[in-house]
């Protein structure tokens, strides 16, 4: 599934919803906020490689969950700004989370100075680009950097052996020009009573009841709404940015998003109550490329 997010405001927070849109609206040059599919990378330089997009717990490749276009008004160096969230969807782990920030000035090497056209581009027959202008190839499964290739045709690129195996089972086995002698065996082998907790959960439900379809709440510098009284981070739990600045809350992913992920072939057991994303308060420009930020996962515990 790949779908854009629509936005609406409630109080000081902005809400995100899944909506239908043509595929061209999800391309990088349209600066989309979207869920699932492959990432529409912002800057094409310094993309996180397979090592940075591996689960820190089980080592398997992370799956792209969503991206948010979040420019900072008044910041020339963050005229374009995107946040990219990845999660582990490999049972029984399904716990690893990583988020990356990328930002660009209005005048940059990748996009025109003027806003993108509102008209659809001419049809080319290509639904997604799997090779950057720099020549780097992207994984056919997740859209991240793909340094590995199919050992038979050398045309299909992957970030990892796991995604090569998955793509083999999902159709490359039949499509590969050299599939007659493909090493199928090698690939297949990889393949409570009223309590404070209840009151917090009820407060959470009441807060979102006016817009129950929301999948995201954005409010840089605000406070998240927690689904549980347990596992709420303290200031010491949120690491500072390597630049030395504090990290502040920027947005949270709501549990309703899980309803849209059940049909996704990359996994079946991922779960959360709230995912809260904290980013550098200064939105620093450490080096070039994609800077990793911080995700706090809060599960729903013993709530009705």
C-alpha positions as CSV (number, residue, x, y, z in Angstrom):
1,X,0.0,0.0,0.0
2,X,1.2,3.5,-0.8
3,X,-1.1,6.4,0.0
4,X,-0.8,10.1,0.7
5,X,-1.8,11.9,3.8
6,X,-4.3,14.7,4.0
7,X,-4.0,17.3,6.8
8,X,-6.5,19.1,9.1
9,X,-6.0,21.3,12.1
10,X,-7.5,20.8,15.6
11,X,-6.4,23.2,18.2
12,X,-2.7,23.7,17.8
13,X,-2.1,20.2,16.4
14,X,-2.4,19.2,12.7
15,X,-4.0,15.8,12.0
16,X,-3.0,13.5,9.2
17,X,-5.4,11.1,7.3
18,X,-5.0,8.6,4.6
19,X,-6.6,9.6,1.3
20,X,-6.6,8.4,-2.3
21,X,-4.4,10.2,-4.9
22,X,-2.8,9.5,-8.3
23,X,0.6,7.9,-8.2
24,X,2.4,10.9,-9.7
25,X,1.4,12.9,-6.5
26,X,3.6,10.5,-4.5
27,X,6.8,11.3,-6.3
28,X,9.7,13.1,-4.7
29,X,9.2,16.3,-6.8
30,X,5.7,16.7,-5.4
31,X,7.0,16.7,-1.8
32,X,4.4,14.2,-0.5
33,X,3.5,13.1,3.0
34,X,2.6,9.5,2.5
35,X,2.2,6.0,4.0
36,X,3.7,2.8,2.8
37,X,5.1,1.8,-0.5
38,X,8.6,3.1,-1.1
39,X,10.0,6.3,0.3
40,X,9.9,9.3,-2.0
41,X,13.3,10.5,-0.9
42,X,13.8,14.3,-0.5
43,X,17.6,14.8,-1.1
44,X,19.2,12.2,-3.3
45,X,22.6,12.5,-1.6
46,X,23.6,10.7,1.5
47,X,20.7,8.3,1.6
48,X,20.8,5.9,4.6
49,X,22.3,2.6,3.5
50,X,21.4,-1.0,4.5
51,X,23.3,-0.8,7.7
52,X,21.4,2.2,9.0
53,X,18.1,0.7,7.9
54,X,18.6,-2.5,9.7
55,X,16.7,-3.3,12.9
56,X,19.0,-2.7,15.9
57,X,17.3,-5.7,17.7
58,X,17.1,-8.5,15.1
59,X,19.4,-7.2,12.3
60,X,16.7,-7.6,9.6
61,X,15.9,-4.8,7.1
62,X,13.4,-2.3,8.3
63,X,10.3,-1.6,6.3
64,X,9.3,2.0,5.3
65,X,6.3,3.1,7.3
66,X,5.6,6.7,6.4
67,X,7.1,10.1,5.6
68,X,6.1,13.6,6.5
69,X,6.9,16.8,4.6
70,X,7.6,19.3,7.4
71,X,9.3,22.4,6.2
72,X,10.2,25.1,8.8
73,X,8.9,28.6,8.0
74,X,11.6,31.2,8.3
75,X,14.5,28.7,8.0
76,X,16.2,29.1,4.7
77,X,18.2,25.9,5.2
78,X,14.9,23.9,5.9
79,X,12.7,25.3,3.1
80,X,12.2,21.6,2.1
81,X,12.3,19.2,5.1
82,X,11.2,15.6,5.3
83,X,11.0,13.0,8.1
84,X,11.2,9.3,7.2
85,X,10.0,6.6,9.6
86,X,10.9,2.9,9.3
87,X,9.9,0.0,11.5
88,X,10.7,-3.7,11.9
89,X,8.0,-5.9,10.5
90,X,9.7,-9.3,10.8
91,X,8.0,-11.6,13.4
92,X,8.7,-12.3,16.1
93,X,10.7,-9.1,16.6
94,X,8.5,-6.3,15.1
95,X,10.1,-3.8,17.5
96,X,12.9,-1.9,15.8
97,X,12.1,1.8,14.8
98,X,14.3,4.4,13.2
99,X,13.5,7.9,11.9
100,X,15.6,10.1,9.6
101,X,15.5,13.8,8.8
102,X,16.6,15.5,5.6
103,X,16.3,19.2,4.7
104,X,17.3,21.4,1.8
105,X,17.3,25.1,1.0
106,X,14.9,26.4,-1.7
107,X,17.8,26.6,-4.2
108,X,19.3,23.1,-4.3
109,X,20.7,20.5,-6.6
110,X,17.5,18.4,-6.8
111,X,14.5,20.5,-7.3
112,X,13.4,23.6,-9.2
113,X,13.2,26.9,-7.4
114,X,9.5,27.4,-8.2
115,X,6.8,25.2,-6.7
116,X,5.9,21.9,-8.6
117,X,3.2,22.0,-11.2
118,X,-0.3,21.1,-10.2
119,X,-0.9,19.3,-13.5
120,X,-0.1,15.6,-13.9
121,X,3.1,14.8,-15.9
122,X,3.0,13.0,-19.3
123,X,2.6,9.3,-18.9
124,X,5.9,7.5,-19.4
125,X,4.8,4.0,-18.4
126,X,7.1,4.1,-15.4
127,X,5.4,4.0,-12.0
128,X,8.5,4.4,-9.8
129,X,12.1,5.3,-10.4
130,X,14.5,2.7,-9.0
131,X,17.7,4.5,-10.1
132,X,18.9,7.9,-9.0
133,X,20.5,10.4,-11.3
134,X,23.8,9.7,-9.6
135,X,23.6,6.1,-10.9
136,X,22.8,4.5,-7.5
137,X,20.2,1.8,-7.7
138,X,17.3,1.3,-5.2
139,X,15.9,-1.9,-3.7
140,X,12.9,-3.3,-5.7
141,X,11.2,-4.1,-2.4
142,X,11.6,-1.1,-0.1
143,X,13.1,1.6,-2.3
144,X,16.2,2.1,-0.2
145,X,19.8,1.9,-1.5
146,X,20.3,-1.5,-3.2
147,X,23.9,-2.5,-3.4
148,X,23.1,-6.2,-4.0
149,X,21.8,-7.6,-7.2
150,X,20.1,-10.8,-8.4
151,X,22.9,-13.3,-8.9
152,X,21.2,-14.5,-12.1
153,X,20.1,-11.5,-14.1
154,X,22.1,-8.8,-12.3
155,X,19.3,-6.3,-13.1
156,X,17.2,-6.5,-10.0
157,X,18.7,-4.6,-7.1
158,X,18.1,-5.2,-3.3
159,X,19.2,-3.7,0.0
160,X,19.6,-7.2,1.6
161,X,19.3,-10.9,1.1
162,X,16.0,-10.9,3.0
163,X,14.4,-8.5,0.4
164,X,15.9,-10.5,-2.5
165,X,14.3,-13.6,-1.1
166,X,10.9,-11.8,-0.6
167,X,10.9,-10.4,-4.1
168,X,11.9,-13.9,-5.5
169,X,8.8,-15.4,-3.9
170,X,6.5,-12.5,-4.9
171,X,7.3,-12.8,-8.6
172,X,10.9,-12.3,-9.6
173,X,11.2,-16.1,-9.7
174,X,8.9,-16.1,-12.7
175,X,10.1,-12.7,-14.2
176,X,13.9,-13.3,-13.9
177,X,15.4,-13.8,-17.4
178,X,17.7,-16.4,-15.9
179,X,15.3,-18.1,-13.6
180,X,15.6,-21.5,-15.2
181,X,18.7,-22.2,-13.1
182,X,18.0,-19.9,-10.2
183,X,19.1,-21.2,-6.7
184,X,15.6,-21.6,-5.5
185,X,16.5,-23.8,-2.5
186,X,19.0,-21.1,-1.2
187,X,16.5,-18.3,-1.5
188,X,13.5,-20.3,-0.1
189,X,15.6,-21.3,2.9
190,X,15.7,-17.7,4.1
191,X,12.3,-17.1,3.7
192,X,-8.6,-4.3,34.7
193,X,-10.8,-2.4,37.1
194,X,-11.3,1.4,37.0
195,X,-7.8,2.8,37.5
196,X,-5.5,5.6,36.6
197,X,-4.5,3.6,33.5
198,X,-8.1,3.3,32.5
199,X,-8.7,7.0,32.9
200,X,-5.7,7.9,30.7
201,X,-6.9,5.5,28.0
202,X,-10.4,7.0,28.2
203,X,-8.9,10.5,27.9
204,X,-7.0,9.4,24.9
205,X,-10.1,7.9,23.3
206,X,-12.1,11.1,24.0
207,X,-9.4,13.3,22.5
208,X,-9.4,11.5,19.2
209,X,-13.2,10.7,19.1
210,X,-14.0,13.7,17.0
211,X,-11.6,12.5,14.3
212,X,-11.3,8.8,14.8
213,X,-9.7,8.2,11.4
214,X,-6.6,10.2,12.2
215,X,-3.3,8.4,11.7
216,X,-1.0,11.2,12.7
217,X,-0.8,14.3,15.0
218,X,1.7,17.0,14.2
219,X,2.7,19.7,16.7
220,X,6.4,20.6,16.8
221,X,7.2,21.7,20.3
222,X,3.8,20.6,21.7
223,X,3.2,17.6,23.9
224,X,2.1,14.2,22.6
225,X,-1.1,12.6,23.9
226,X,-0.3,9.3,25.5
227,X,-2.4,6.2,25.3
228,X,-1.2,4.7,28.6
229,X,0.1,5.9,32.0
230,X,3.0,3.5,31.7
231,X,6.2,4.0,29.7
232,X,5.9,7.8,29.4
233,X,9.4,9.1,28.7
234,X,11.1,11.5,31.0
235,X,13.4,14.2,29.8
236,X,16.4,12.0,30.5
237,X,15.0,9.3,28.2
238,X,15.1,11.5,25.2
239,X,18.8,11.7,24.0
240,X,20.2,15.1,22.9
241,X,21.0,15.6,19.2
242,X,24.7,15.0,18.4
243,X,24.9,18.7,17.7
244,X,24.3,19.3,21.4
245,X,20.7,20.6,21.2
246,X,17.8,19.1,23.0
247,X,15.3,17.0,21.0
248,X,11.6,18.1,21.1
249,X,8.4,16.4,20.2
250,X,7.4,16.8,16.6
251,X,4.7,14.3,15.7
252,X,3.1,11.1,16.7
253,X,1.7,8.1,14.8
254,X,-1.7,6.9,16.0
255,X,-2.8,3.3,16.3
256,X,-5.5,3.7,13.6
257,X,-2.7,3.5,11.0
258,X,-2.4,-0.2,11.9
259,X,-5.7,-0.8,10.1
260,X,-4.1,0.2,6.8
261,X,-1.1,-2.1,7.2
262,X,-2.8,-5.5,7.6
263,X,-2.7,-6.1,3.8
264,X,1.0,-5.1,3.4
265,X,3.1,-8.1,2.3
266,X,6.1,-7.0,4.3
267,X,4.8,-8.1,7.7
268,X,1.9,-9.2,9.8
269,X,2.6,-8.6,13.5
270,X,3.7,-5.0,14.0
271,X,1.8,-3.2,16.7
272,X,2.0,-0.1,18.9
273,X,-0.1,2.3,21.0
274,X,1.6,5.5,20.1
275,X,4.9,6.3,18.2
276,X,6.2,9.7,19.3
277,X,9.0,11.2,17.2
278,X,11.4,13.7,18.7
279,X,13.7,15.8,16.6
280,X,16.5,18.3,17.1
281,X,15.2,21.5,18.5
282,X,17.6,23.4,16.2
283,X,16.9,21.2,13.2
284,X,20.6,21.2,12.7
285,X,22.4,20.6,9.4
286,X,25.0,18.1,10.6
287,X,26.9,17.2,7.5
288,X,24.9,16.3,4.5
289,X,22.3,13.6,3.9
290,X,19.9,12.1,6.4
291,X,20.3,12.7,10.1
292,X,18.8,10.1,12.5
293,X,16.3,11.3,15.1
294,X,14.5,9.5,18.0
295,X,11.4,7.4,18.2
296,X,9.6,6.5,21.5
297,X,7.2,3.6,21.3
298,X,4.4,3.3,23.8
299,X,2.3,0.2,23.8
300,X,-1.3,-0.2,25.0
301,X,-1.2,-2.1,28.3
302,X,-4.1,-3.6,30.1
303,X,-6.6,-1.1,28.8
304,X,-10.1,-2.1,27.8
